[in-house]
């Protein structure tokens, strides 16, 4: 069974009878014709009625066991495996640090279930893309191996600390590879924790694992590393495909970006503003004229602490007060409300929020709308929320607001100080003006 991973039932019986193993080069007789290829592993949850071989063309084909009259081994093969070997680097190049934290960009297909699983390291990524050795001296380190949905605030703190270490050691720039599902949260967290970072830090991932032909990992990493060397600006940015081609990457402000598609390569969009710029194979094309310049690293001090005792609650019609009461009774220090429209919840929940604030809790309002900004002065419920002590957060994204509040509570000594810091635009999380219909200018 170990040599025929994923096969079971009648397909397993046919292969065992032929005495073959995964990786062997086979000939299968089907409808009087011979089909030749390398025996490939199968997903454990697939059917038992097909044998999969990889043709010389590189494509996989599944052959029905019922139509296969003979299986012959033409050559003994080696079981498919992944090995890495770092290419030689040039000593005259500048150093870029790649910090691996898991996610699809550091994953491969796992044949037991057919799912994508974290499996390869930053060194493997370097080996997969040897062109990086012509761009920079790459220093790789795996600091986490975590699916993005399993990231916790403490992980963001660890990322920030590692970035600061590499900056202090003289890295020209830092690339953080991570999962895309919560990459908007991660990039925002690093933007707050690394305020004033004197070199560029690029958060990058991929929508498709690096061993798939359609993977976006290659271009995303090439672009991020090239920018880390060539960019004359500093700060934290998220870099991903700008369209479905393999030619253009967008440089997003870390606190103004969302994942708006589950699987497309151009899933990430800047909200309320255009991207700060783009990267093409010819080099960067900046749009923003106000990016902070590179600086000396001596005075840079990160603030990597995040308090997890904060919640993001999305209001919905008929939301019972018991739901909010249970949340607020769990020891929360702060609450981000994702209200409807200009920032509203139903009237029956306002008293619950007021009691939370009166007891020392912090409550802030964002909008479920992608574009536009909160205004609690227009309708009666909004004014009552203001009177209760809810603080409107302009057009700050709800995800960014959650991360900012976690960071703010850890870096202030009182609720009043925390509220004041939440009102300040620290890392470009609030825009000066909102435009209609999703326009950015």
FENSULNOR-V157813 format. One record per residue. N is the residue number from 1. D_CENTER is the distance of its C-alpha to the mean C-alpha in Angstrom with 1 decimal. Layout:
BEGIN
N,D_CENTER  N,D_CENTER
END
This chain:
BEGIN
1,36.3  2,34.2  3,35.0  4,34.1  5,30.7  6,29.8  7,33.3  8,35.7  9,38.8  10,40.7  11,38.3  12,38.4  13,42.1  14,42.6  15,40.5  16,42.2  17,45.6  18,44.8  19,43.8  20,40.6  21,37.2  22,33.6  23,33.6  24,37.3  25,38.5  26,40.3  27,42.6  28,42.6  29,45.6  30,44.6  31,47.2  32,49.4  33,46.8  34,45.0  35,41.2  36,39.9  37,36.5  38,34.6  39,34.0  40,30.3  41,28.9  42,28.1  43,25.8  44,27.7  45,27.4  46,28.8  47,32.4  48,35.2  49,37.1  50,35.4  51,35.2  52,32.4  53,33.2  54,31.5  55,33.9  56,34.7  57,32.9  58,29.6  59,29.3  60,29.5  61,32.2  62,33.2  63,37.0  64,38.8  65,40.6  66,43.5  67,44.1  68,43.8  69,47.4  70,46.8  71,44.1  72,45.1  73,43.4  74,44.0  75,42.3  76,40.8  77,37.1  78,34.5  79,31.7  80,28.4  81,26.4  82,23.8  83,25.2  84,23.9  85,26.0  86,25.0  87,26.9  88,29.4  89,28.2  90,30.4  91,31.6  92,32.0  93,28.3  94,26.2  95,23.7  96,19.9  97,18.0  98,14.9  99,13.4  100,11.7  101,9.9  102,9.3  103,7.0  104,8.3  105,8.9  106,11.2  107,12.7  108,15.9  109,17.9  110,19.9  111,23.3  112,24.5  113,22.5  114,20.9  115,17.5  116,14.6  117,14.7  118,13.4  119,16.4  120,16.3  121,16.1  122,15.4  123,19.1  124,18.7  125,16.2  126,18.9  127,21.4  128,19.8  129,19.8  130,23.1  131,23.2  132,21.2  133,24.4  134,26.1  135,23.8  136,23.5  137,24.4  138,21.2  139,20.9  140,18.4  141,17.6  142,15.7  143,15.3  144,13.4  145,13.0  146,11.0  147,9.2  148,6.4  149,9.2  150,11.5  151,10.3  152,13.3  153,14.4  154,16.3  155,13.3  156,12.3  157,15.9  158,16.0  159,13.3  160,15.5  161,18.6  162,17.7  163,16.8  164,20.2  165,22.0  166,21.0  167,22.0  168,25.2  169,25.9  170,25.9  171,22.6  172,22.7  173,19.0  174,15.8  175,12.6  176,9.8  177,7.8  178,5.0  179,3.4  180,2.2  181,5.0  182,5.2  183,3.2  184,6.8  185,8.4  186,7.3  187,8.4  188,11.3  189,12.2  190,12.6  191,14.5  192,16.9  193,17.3  194,17.9  195,20.2  196,22.6  197,20.7  198,23.1  199,20.9  200,17.8  201,14.4  202,11.6  203,7.9  204,6.9  205,5.4  206,7.5  207,8.6  208,11.5  209,12.5  210,14.3  211,17.7  212,17.8  213,19.9  214,17.6  215,14.5  216,12.8  217,11.9  218,15.3  219,15.4  220,12.1  221,13.2  222,16.8  223,16.1  224,14.1  225,16.8  226,19.5  227,18.5  228,18.4  229,22.0  230,23.4  231,22.0  232,24.6  233,22.5  234,20.6  235,17.8  236,14.1  237,12.2  238,9.1  239,10.2  240,9.7  241,12.6  242,15.0  243,17.0  244,17.6  245,19.5  246,18.7  247,20.2  248,18.3  249,15.1  250,14.5  251,14.2  252,13.0  253,14.2  254,11.7  255,13.5  256,14.2  257,11.2  258,10.1  259,8.6  260,12.1  261,12.3  262,11.5  263,11.9  264,13.1  265,12.0  266,12.6  267,10.6  268,9.7  269,12.9  270,14.5  271,16.6  272,20.2  273,20.1  274,19.7  275,17.1  276,18.6  277,19.3  278,18.6  279,18.7  280,21.1  281,22.8  282,25.5  283,23.5  284,21.9  285,23.2  286,22.8  287,23.5  288,23.5  289,26.6  290,25.7  291,22.9  292,24.0  293,25.7  294,25.2  295,27.3  296,28.8  297,26.9  298,29.8  299,29.4  300,25.7  301,24.9  302,21.5  303,21.4  304,18.8  305,20.1  306,18.6  307,20.8  308,19.4  309,22.5  310,21.1  311,20.5  312,19.1  313,21.7  314,21.7  315,25.4  316,26.9  317,30.5  318,32.7  319,30.2  320,32.7  321,33.4  322,33.2  323,29.4  324,29.0  325,31.8  326,30.2  327,27.0  328,29.0  329,31.3  330,28.7  331,28.9  332,26.3  333,26.8  334,24.9  335,23.9  336,21.7  337,23.4  338,21.8  339,25.1  340,26.5  341,27.5  342,28.7  343,27.6  344,29.8  345,30.3  346,33.4  347,36.4  348,36.8  349,33.6  350,34.6  351,37.1  352,34.5  353,32.2  354,35.3  355,36.3  356,32.9  357,33.2  358,36.9  359,36.0  360,33.8  361,30.4  362,28.2  363,27.2  364,25.4  365,25.1  366,22.3  367,22.6  368,21.2  369,21.9  370,19.3  371,21.9  372,24.8  373,25.4  374,26.9  375,30.7  376,32.5  377,36.0  378,36.5  379,37.2  380,39.0  381,36.1  382,34.0  383,37.0  384,37.5  385,33.9  386,34.6  387,37.8  388,36.1  389,34.0  390,30.6  391,29.0  392,27.6  393,24.4  394,25.2  395,22.2  396,19.5  397,16.4  398,16.7  399,13.2  400,14.1  401,17.5  402,16.6  403,14.8  404,17.7  405,20.2  406,19.0  407,19.3  408,22.5  409,24.3  410,23.8  411,25.1  412,28.1  413,31.4  414,32.3  415,31.1  416,32.9  417,31.1  418,27.7  419,28.6  420,29.7  421,26.5  422,24.5  423,26.8  424,26.1  425,23.7  426,22.2  427,19.1  428,19.7  429,18.3  430,21.6  431,23.1  432,26.9  433,27.6  434,26.2  435,27.2  436,28.3  437,26.6  438,23.2  439,25.0  440,23.7  441,27.1
END
